[in-house]
Amino acid sequence: MPNDVHGHAVLEMILDAPAPMTRHGVLSAAKARFGAEARYYTCSAAAMTIEDLLEFLVARRKITIADDVVTAYRERMCSHE
């Protein structure tokens, strides 16, 4: 059974990283931490893969990916889970 993980957990992982993370680094770290079969959800979407979640977060301007570096914005995170 897949693990259900809130998107905030991934955002916090990016924000708490000691060095900037690449897109590949986020994908690898999320799969290692939450499991390869994990599904991600937010207040407005569910049953996403980690790849789907990253696309969702970019579309919602919660993260940007430039030159393969992922930047998360704490001030753009919603305050509920």
C-alpha positions as CSV (number, residue, x, y, z in Angstrom):
1,M,0.0,0.0,0.0
2,P,1.5,3.4,-1.0
3,N,2.4,5.9,1.6
4,D,0.3,9.1,1.4
5,V,2.5,12.2,1.9
6,H,1.4,15.8,2.1
7,G,3.2,18.1,-0.3
8,H,4.4,20.2,2.7
9,A,6.7,17.4,3.6
10,V,8.5,17.7,0.3
11,L,8.6,21.5,0.5
12,E,10.1,21.2,4.0
13,M,12.6,18.7,2.8
14,I,13.7,21.2,0.1
15,L,13.8,24.1,2.5
16,D,15.7,22.2,5.2
17,A,18.3,20.8,2.8
18,P,21.9,22.0,3.7
19,A,22.6,22.8,0.1
20,P,20.5,23.6,-3.0
21,M,18.8,20.5,-4.4
22,T,18.6,19.6,-8.1
23,R,15.4,18.2,-9.5
24,H,16.9,14.8,-9.6
25,G,18.1,15.2,-6.0
26,V,14.5,16.0,-4.9
27,L,13.1,13.0,-6.8
28,S,15.8,10.7,-5.3
29,A,15.5,12.1,-1.7
30,A,11.7,11.9,-1.8
31,K,11.8,8.3,-3.0
32,A,14.3,7.4,-0.4
33,R,12.5,9.1,2.5
34,F,8.9,8.4,1.6
35,G,9.2,5.3,-0.6
36,A,9.1,4.8,-4.3
37,E,5.4,4.0,-4.3
38,A,4.4,7.1,-2.2
39,R,1.5,9.2,-3.4
40,Y,1.4,12.9,-2.7
41,Y,-1.5,15.2,-1.9
42,T,-2.2,18.8,-1.2
43,C,-5.3,20.8,-0.2
44,S,-6.5,20.7,-3.9
45,A,-5.0,17.6,-5.5
46,A,-4.3,13.9,-4.5
47,A,-2.8,10.7,-5.7
48,M,0.2,12.3,-7.4
49,T,3.6,10.8,-8.0
50,I,6.6,12.8,-6.9
51,E,7.0,14.0,-10.5
52,D,3.4,15.1,-10.6
53,L,3.8,16.9,-7.3
54,L,6.8,18.9,-8.6
55,E,4.8,19.9,-11.7
56,F,1.9,20.9,-9.5
57,L,4.2,22.9,-7.1
58,V,5.8,24.7,-10.1
59,A,2.3,25.6,-11.5
60,R,1.2,26.9,-8.2
61,R,4.5,28.9,-7.8
62,K,5.4,27.1,-4.6
63,I,8.7,26.2,-6.2
64,T,10.8,27.2,-9.2
65,I,13.2,25.0,-11.1
66,A,15.9,27.0,-12.9
67,D,19.2,25.5,-14.2
68,D,17.9,22.2,-12.6
69,V,18.0,23.8,-9.1
70,V,14.8,23.6,-7.1
71,T,13.9,26.6,-5.0
72,A,11.0,26.4,-2.5
73,Y,9.2,29.5,-1.1
74,R,8.1,29.2,2.5
75,E,6.1,32.4,2.2
76,R,4.0,30.8,-0.6
77,M,3.1,27.7,1.4
78,C,-0.5,27.5,2.7
79,S,-0.8,27.4,6.5
80,H,-3.0,24.3,6.7
81,E,-2.6,20.6,5.9
